[in-house]
Each structure stands twice: as C-alpha cells, then as structure tokens.
Amino acid sequence: MRRARRIVGTAFVALGIAAIAWALVVWRWQDPFTALYTKFEQGQLARAYDRFLARYHPPQLRRASLAGVQRAVAQEARQHRLATRRGEAIGRIVVPGLGLNMVFVDGTDENSLRKGPGRDLRSFMPG
C-alpha cells in the first residue's frame, strides 16, 4: 500500500511539473500545435497567392489618360473582388517590427480564420 501511494504521488508530481512546463511554453511561445497548423495553412496560402500573382498580367496603359487609367484600375479591382471566394488568399501583410509576414484571406468566418488573418467582407479590398 505504501509503495502504491509513493508511485501515485510521484506520478502527480510529474504531471504537475509537466503542466507547469506546458503552461510556460504556451505563454512564452504560443501553442505548438496551433503554430504548426498555422504554418501548414500559411504555406498553402502562400503557394496559392504566388500562383495568382504569376498569372496576373496588368493592362498596358502607356498612353492612356488619367481618367482611362482610373477606369482600368477600377475595372481590374472589381473583377478581382468578384472573383475571390471566402477563405481564398488575397494579399500579404508584412510588419517587420513585429516579425509578421502572413498571407491573409477573404472573409472572417470560422473556416477562413483558421487559415490566417481575414478581411471583413464589408470593408474594402486591399491595395
């Protein structure tokens, strides 16, 4: 009986130390499982966004008037806004002072925000 109590007591002490260590890790560096999932999702989003940028060819507006340029930019922006779907990569946010470099998605629903930061659909598109 005494040996069993010693084993149980040692197990509880070990569990307590492990819980404190886990709390310190999460407090200092964030949840490692969430960080790995975010890194995976951001990798996929970055590849999708890079493919989008590679396919995009801006209109040639060399001799257009200012009004013509404004119309062309507005048309391109409208086409891009209408072509995007919730959860799709629409831009990149970089804040060097915070060490932040993330692809953000269109939408703020739960599934979109699991991938990364999102744009509220009631707000303007970036750019």
KEFIVO-321895 format. One record per residue: residue number from 1; x negated, z negated, y of N, C-alpha, C in turn. Coordinates in Angstrom, 1 decimal. Example, Ala and Ser with C-alpha at 12.3 -4.5 7.8 and 13.67 -1.06 7.14 Angstrom:
2
- seq | nxx | nzz | nyy | caxx | cazz | cayy | cxx | czz | cyy
- 1 | -13.2 | -7.8 | -5.7 | -12.3 | -7.8 | -4.5 | -13.2 | -7.8 | -3.3
- 2 | -12.8 | -7.1 | -2.2 | -13.7 | -7.1 | -1.1 | -12.9 | -7.9 | 0.0
***
This chain:
127
- seq | nxx | nzz | nyy | caxx | cazz | cayy | cxx | czz | cyy
- 1 | -0.8 | 0.0 | -1.2 | 0.0 | 0.0 | 0.0 | -0.9 | 0.0 | 1.3
- 2 | -1.9 | -0.8 | 1.2 | -2.8 | -0.9 | 2.4 | -3.5 | 0.5 | 2.7
- 3 | -3.9 | 1.1 | 1.6 | -4.6 | 2.4 | 1.7 | -3.6 | 3.5 | 2.3
- 4 | -2.4 | 3.4 | 1.8 | -1.4 | 4.4 | 2.4 | -1.2 | 4.2 | 3.8
- 5 | -1.1 | 2.9 | 4.3 | -0.9 | 2.7 | 5.7 | -2.2 | 3.2 | 6.5
- 6 | -3.3 | 3.0 | 6.0 | -4.5 | 3.4 | 6.6 | -4.5 | 5.0 | 6.8
- 7 | -4.1 | 5.6 | 5.7 | -4.1 | 7.1 | 5.7 | -3.0 | 7.6 | 6.8
- 8 | -1.8 | 7.0 | 6.8 | -0.8 | 7.3 | 7.7 | -1.3 | 7.0 | 9.2
- 9 | -1.9 | 5.9 | 9.4 | -2.4 | 5.5 | 10.7 | -3.4 | 6.5 | 11.2
- 10 | -4.4 | 6.9 | 10.3 | -5.4 | 7.8 | 10.7 | -4.8 | 9.2 | 11.0
- 11 | -3.8 | 9.6 | 10.2 | -3.1 | 10.9 | 10.5 | -2.4 | 10.8 | 11.8
- 12 | -1.7 | 9.7 | 12.2 | -1.1 | 9.6 | 13.5 | -2.1 | 9.6 | 14.6
- 13 | -3.2 | 9.0 | 14.5 | -4.3 | 9.0 | 15.5 | -4.8 | 10.5 | 15.7
- 14 | -5.0 | 11.2 | 14.6 | -5.5 | 12.5 | 14.6 | -4.5 | 13.4 | 15.3
- 15 | -3.2 | 13.2 | 15.0 | -2.1 | 14.0 | 15.6 | -2.0 | 13.7 | 17.1
- 16 | -2.2 | 12.5 | 17.5 | -2.2 | 12.1 | 18.9 | -3.3 | 12.7 | 19.6
- 17 | -4.5 | 12.7 | 19.1 | -5.7 | 13.4 | 19.7 | -5.4 | 14.9 | 19.8
- 18 | -4.9 | 15.5 | 18.8 | -4.6 | 16.9 | 18.8 | -3.6 | 17.2 | 19.9
- 19 | -2.5 | 16.4 | 20.0 | -1.5 | 16.6 | 21.0 | -2.1 | 16.5 | 22.4
- 20 | -3.0 | 15.6 | 22.7 | -3.6 | 15.4 | 24.0 | -4.5 | 16.6 | 24.3
- 21 | -5.3 | 17.1 | 23.2 | -6.1 | 18.2 | 23.4 | -5.3 | 19.5 | 23.7
- 22 | -4.2 | 19.7 | 23.0 | -3.3 | 20.8 | 23.3 | -2.7 | 20.8 | 24.7
- 23 | -2.3 | 19.6 | 25.1 | -1.8 | 19.4 | 26.5 | -2.8 | 19.8 | 27.5
- 24 | -4.1 | 19.4 | 27.3 | -5.1 | 19.7 | 28.2 | -5.4 | 21.2 | 28.3
- 25 | -5.4 | 21.8 | 27.1 | -5.7 | 23.3 | 27.0 | -4.6 | 24.0 | 27.8
- 26 | -3.3 | 23.7 | 27.5 | -2.2 | 24.3 | 28.2 | -2.3 | 24.1 | 29.7
- 27 | -2.5 | 22.8 | 30.1 | -2.6 | 22.5 | 31.5 | -3.7 | 23.3 | 32.2
- 28 | -4.9 | 23.3 | 31.6 | -6.0 | 23.9 | 32.3 | -6.0 | 25.5 | 32.2
- 29 | -5.7 | 26.0 | 31.0 | -5.9 | 27.5 | 30.8 | -4.6 | 28.2 | 30.5
- 30 | -3.5 | 27.6 | 30.4 | -2.2 | 28.2 | 30.0 | -2.0 | 28.2 | 28.5
- 31 | -0.8 | 28.5 | 28.1 | -0.5 | 28.5 | 26.6 | -1.3 | 29.7 | 26.0
- 32 | -2.1 | 29.5 | 25.0 | -2.9 | 30.6 | 24.5 | -2.0 | 31.6 | 23.8
- 33 | -0.9 | 31.3 | 23.2 | -0.1 | 32.2 | 22.5 | 0.6 | 33.1 | 23.5
- 34 | 1.1 | 32.6 | 24.6 | 1.7 | 33.4 | 25.7 | 0.6 | 34.3 | 26.3
- 35 | -0.6 | 33.8 | 26.5 | -1.7 | 34.6 | 27.1 | -2.0 | 35.8 | 26.2
- 36 | -2.0 | 35.6 | 24.9 | -2.3 | 36.7 | 24.0 | -1.2 | 37.7 | 24.0
- 37 | 0.1 | 37.2 | 24.0 | 1.2 | 38.1 | 24.1 | 1.2 | 38.9 | 25.4
- 38 | 0.9 | 38.2 | 26.5 | 0.9 | 38.9 | 27.8 | -0.2 | 40.0 | 27.8
- 39 | -1.4 | 39.6 | 27.3 | -2.5 | 40.6 | 27.2 | -2.1 | 41.8 | 26.4
- 40 | -1.4 | 41.6 | 25.3 | -1.0 | 42.8 | 24.5 | 0.0 | 43.6 | 25.2
- 41 | 1.0 | 43.0 | 25.9 | 2.1 | 43.8 | 26.6 | 1.4 | 44.5 | 27.8
- 42 | 0.5 | 43.8 | 28.5 | -0.1 | 44.4 | 29.7 | -1.0 | 45.6 | 29.2
- 43 | -1.6 | 45.5 | 28.1 | -2.4 | 46.7 | 27.6 | -1.5 | 47.9 | 27.3
- 44 | -0.3 | 47.7 | 26.7 | 0.6 | 48.8 | 26.5 | 1.1 | 49.3 | 27.8
- 45 | 1.5 | 48.4 | 28.8 | 2.0 | 48.9 | 30.0 | 0.9 | 49.7 | 30.8
- 46 | -0.3 | 49.2 | 30.7 | -1.4 | 49.9 | 31.4 | -1.6 | 51.3 | 30.9
- 47 | -1.6 | 51.4 | 29.6 | -1.7 | 52.8 | 29.0 | -0.5 | 53.7 | 29.4
- 48 | 0.7 | 53.1 | 29.4 | 1.8 | 53.9 | 29.8 | 1.7 | 54.3 | 31.3
- 49 | 1.3 | 53.4 | 32.1 | 1.1 | 53.7 | 33.6 | 0.0 | 54.7 | 33.8
- 50 | -1.1 | 54.6 | 33.1 | -2.2 | 55.6 | 33.2 | -1.7 | 57.0 | 32.8
- 51 | -0.9 | 57.1 | 31.7 | -0.3 | 58.4 | 31.3 | 0.6 | 58.9 | 32.4
- 52 | 1.4 | 58.1 | 33.0 | 2.3 | 58.5 | 34.1 | 1.4 | 59.1 | 35.2
- 53 | 0.4 | 58.4 | 35.6 | -0.5 | 58.8 | 36.7 | -1.2 | 60.2 | 36.4
- 54 | -1.6 | 60.3 | 35.1 | -2.2 | 61.6 | 34.7 | -1.3 | 62.8 | 34.8
- 55 | 0.0 | 62.5 | 34.5 | 1.0 | 63.6 | 34.5 | 1.5 | 64.0 | 36.0
- 56 | 1.3 | 63.0 | 36.9 | 1.8 | 63.2 | 38.2 | 0.9 | 64.2 | 39.0
- 57 | 1.6 | 65.2 | 39.6 | 0.9 | 66.2 | 40.5 | 1.6 | 66.2 | 41.8
- 58 | 1.1 | 65.6 | 42.9 | 1.8 | 65.6 | 44.1 | 2.0 | 67.0 | 44.7
- 59 | 3.0 | 67.2 | 45.5 | 3.3 | 68.5 | 46.0 | 2.2 | 68.9 | 47.0
- 60 | 1.9 | 70.2 | 47.1 | 0.9 | 70.6 | 48.1 | 1.6 | 70.8 | 49.4
- 61 | 1.1 | 70.1 | 50.4 | 1.8 | 70.1 | 51.7 | 0.7 | 70.4 | 52.8
- 62 | -0.1 | 71.3 | 52.6 | -1.2 | 71.6 | 53.6 | -0.7 | 72.0 | 55.0
- 63 | 0.2 | 72.9 | 55.1 | 0.6 | 73.4 | 56.4 | 2.0 | 73.0 | 56.7
- 64 | 2.5 | 72.0 | 56.1 | 3.9 | 71.6 | 56.4 | 3.9 | 70.7 | 57.6
- 65 | 5.1 | 70.8 | 58.3 | 5.3 | 70.0 | 59.5 | 5.5 | 68.5 | 59.1
- 66 | 5.4 | 67.6 | 60.0 | 5.6 | 66.2 | 59.7 | 7.0 | 66.0 | 59.1
- 67 | 8.0 | 66.6 | 59.6 | 9.4 | 66.5 | 59.0 | 9.4 | 67.0 | 57.6
- 68 | 8.7 | 68.1 | 57.3 | 8.6 | 68.6 | 56.0 | 7.9 | 67.7 | 55.0
- 69 | 6.8 | 67.1 | 55.5 | 6.1 | 66.1 | 54.7 | 7.0 | 64.9 | 54.4
- 70 | 7.7 | 64.4 | 55.4 | 8.6 | 63.3 | 55.2 | 9.7 | 63.6 | 54.2
- 71 | 10.3 | 64.8 | 54.3 | 11.3 | 65.2 | 53.3 | 10.7 | 65.3 | 51.9
- 72 | 9.5 | 65.8 | 51.8 | 8.9 | 66.0 | 50.4 | 8.6 | 64.6 | 49.8
- 73 | 8.1 | 63.7 | 50.7 | 7.8 | 62.3 | 50.2 | 9.1 | 61.6 | 49.8
- 74 | 10.1 | 61.7 | 50.6 | 11.4 | 61.1 | 50.3 | 12.0 | 61.7 | 49.0
- 75 | 11.9 | 63.0 | 48.8 | 12.4 | 63.6 | 47.6 | 11.6 | 63.1 | 46.3
- 76 | 10.3 | 63.0 | 46.4 | 9.4 | 62.6 | 45.3 | 9.8 | 61.1 | 45.0
- 77 | 9.9 | 60.3 | 46.0 | 10.3 | 58.9 | 45.8 | 11.6 | 58.7 | 45.2
- 78 | 12.6 | 59.5 | 45.6 | 13.9 | 59.4 | 45.0 | 13.9 | 59.9 | 43.5
- 79 | 13.2 | 60.9 | 43.2 | 13.0 | 61.4 | 41.8 | 12.4 | 60.3 | 41.0
- 80 | 11.4 | 59.7 | 41.5 | 10.7 | 58.6 | 40.8 | 11.6 | 57.4 | 40.5
- 81 | 12.3 | 57.0 | 41.6 | 13.2 | 55.9 | 41.5 | 14.3 | 56.2 | 40.4
- 82 | 14.9 | 57.4 | 40.4 | 15.9 | 57.7 | 39.5 | 15.4 | 57.9 | 38.0
- 83 | 14.2 | 58.2 | 37.9 | 13.6 | 58.5 | 36.6 | 13.1 | 57.2 | 35.9
- 84 | 12.9 | 56.1 | 36.6 | 12.4 | 54.9 | 36.0 | 13.6 | 54.2 | 35.2
- 85 | 13.2 | 53.4 | 34.2 | 14.1 | 52.6 | 33.4 | 13.6 | 51.2 | 33.5
- 86 | 14.5 | 50.3 | 33.2 | 14.2 | 48.9 | 33.1 | 13.1 | 48.6 | 32.1
- 87 | 12.1 | 47.8 | 32.5 | 11.0 | 47.5 | 31.6 | 9.9 | 48.5 | 31.7
- 88 | 10.0 | 49.6 | 32.4 | 9.0 | 50.6 | 32.5 | 8.0 | 50.3 | 33.5
- 89 | 6.7 | 50.6 | 33.3 | 5.6 | 50.4 | 34.2 | 5.8 | 51.2 | 35.4
- 90 | 5.8 | 50.6 | 36.6 | 6.0 | 51.3 | 37.9 | 4.9 | 51.2 | 38.9
- 91 | 3.9 | 50.3 | 38.6 | 2.9 | 50.1 | 39.6 | 1.9 | 49.0 | 39.1
- 92 | 0.8 | 48.8 | 39.9 | -0.2 | 47.9 | 39.6 | -0.4 | 47.0 | 40.8
- 93 | -0.5 | 45.7 | 40.5 | -0.7 | 44.7 | 41.6 | -2.1 | 44.1 | 41.3
- 94 | -2.9 | 44.1 | 42.4 | -4.3 | 43.6 | 42.3 | -4.5 | 42.7 | 43.4
- 95 | -4.9 | 41.4 | 43.1 | -5.2 | 40.4 | 44.1 | -6.6 | 39.8 | 43.7
- 96 | -7.7 | 40.4 | 44.2 | -9.0 | 39.9 | 43.8 | -9.2 | 38.4 | 44.0
- 97 | -8.7 | 37.9 | 45.1 | -9.0 | 36.4 | 45.3 | -8.4 | 35.5 | 44.3
- 98 | -7.3 | 36.0 | 43.6 | -6.7 | 35.2 | 42.5 | -7.1 | 35.7 | 41.1
- 99 | -7.9 | 36.8 | 41.1 | -8.3 | 37.4 | 39.8 | -7.1 | 38.0 | 39.1
- 100 | -6.2 | 38.5 | 39.9 | -4.9 | 39.1 | 39.3 | -5.0 | 40.6 | 39.3
- 101 | -4.8 | 41.2 | 38.2 | -4.7 | 42.6 | 38.0 | -3.7 | 42.9 | 36.9
- 102 | -2.5 | 43.2 | 37.3 | -1.4 | 43.3 | 36.4 | -0.5 | 44.6 | 36.7
- 103 | 0.0 | 45.2 | 35.7 | 1.0 | 46.2 | 35.8 | 2.3 | 45.6 | 35.9
- 104 | 3.1 | 46.0 | 36.9 | 4.5 | 45.4 | 37.0 | 5.5 | 46.4 | 36.6
- 105 | 6.7 | 45.9 | 36.2 | 7.7 | 46.7 | 35.6 | 8.9 | 46.8 | 36.5
- 106 | 9.8 | 47.7 | 36.2 | 11.1 | 47.9 | 36.9 | 12.1 | 47.0 | 36.3
- 107 | 12.6 | 46.0 | 37.1 | 13.6 | 45.1 | 36.6 | 13.2 | 43.7 | 36.5
- 108 | 14.1 | 42.8 | 36.5 | 13.9 | 41.3 | 36.4 | 14.7 | 40.7 | 35.3
- 109 | 15.2 | 41.5 | 34.4 | 15.9 | 40.9 | 33.3 | 14.9 | 40.3 | 32.3
- 110 | 15.4 | 39.6 | 31.3 | 14.5 | 38.8 | 30.4 | 13.6 | 39.7 | 29.7
- 111 | 14.0 | 40.8 | 29.1 | 13.2 | 41.7 | 28.4 | 12.1 | 42.3 | 29.2
- 112 | 12.4 | 42.7 | 30.5 | 11.4 | 43.2 | 31.4 | 10.3 | 42.2 | 31.7
- 113 | 10.8 | 41.0 | 32.0 | 9.8 | 40.0 | 32.5 | 8.9 | 39.5 | 31.4
- 114 | 9.3 | 39.7 | 30.1 | 8.4 | 39.4 | 29.0 | 7.2 | 40.3 | 29.0
- 115 | 7.3 | 41.4 | 29.6 | 6.1 | 42.4 | 29.7 | 5.2 | 42.1 | 30.8
- 116 | 5.8 | 41.6 | 31.9 | 4.9 | 41.3 | 33.1 | 5.8 | 41.1 | 34.3
- 117 | 5.2 | 41.0 | 35.5 | 6.0 | 40.8 | 36.7 | 6.9 | 42.0 | 36.9
- 118 | 8.1 | 41.7 | 37.5 | 9.1 | 42.7 | 37.7 | 9.5 | 42.9 | 39.1
- 119 | 10.1 | 44.1 | 39.4 | 10.6 | 44.4 | 40.7 | 12.1 | 44.2 | 40.6
- 120 | 12.7 | 43.5 | 41.6 | 14.1 | 43.3 | 41.7 | 14.7 | 44.7 | 42.0
- 121 | 15.7 | 45.1 | 41.2 | 16.3 | 46.4 | 41.3 | 17.0 | 46.6 | 42.7
- 122 | 17.3 | 45.5 | 43.4 | 17.9 | 45.6 | 44.7 | 16.9 | 45.8 | 45.8
- 123 | 15.6 | 45.8 | 45.5 | 14.6 | 45.9 | 46.5 | 14.0 | 47.4 | 46.5
- 124 | 13.2 | 47.7 | 47.4 | 12.6 | 49.0 | 47.5 | 11.5 | 49.2 | 46.4
- 125 | 11.3 | 50.4 | 46.1 | 10.2 | 50.7 | 45.1 | 8.9 | 50.5 | 45.9
- 126 | 7.8 | 50.2 | 45.2 | 6.5 | 50.0 | 45.8 | 6.0 | 51.3 | 46.4
- 127 | 5.1 | 51.2 | 47.3 | 4.5 | 52.4 | 47.9 | 5.1 | 52.8 | 49.1
***
